[in-house]
Amino acid sequence: MVPLILIGAAVLGACLVFGYSSFVVGFVLMAAGVLGLITFMATPGMVRRPGEREVVIDERHYIGDHDDHRRYR
C-alpha cells in the first residue's frame, strides 16, 4: 500500500512541476516501475535452499605416520 501512495505522490508532484499530460504521467510511472524492478532484483532472497552459501566451520588435516586422534593400543 505504501509503495502505491509513494508512486501516486511522485506522479502528482511531476504533474504539478511539469504540467499535467499523459506523457508526464506515463514517463513517471515507467521510471517508478524500472526503479522498483531494479530494487527488487538487487535484494537477496530470504529463503536459503540446500547447498547455497554453505560454510566450512572446521577442517582438520592429520599429517604423519601416526594418528593422534585414535586411542593407542
Protein Blocks (a to p, Z undefined) as FASTA:
>chain_A
ZZmmmmmmmmmmmmmmnopafklmmmmmmmmmmmmmmmmmmpccfbdcehiapacfbdcd
dedjbdfkbccZZ
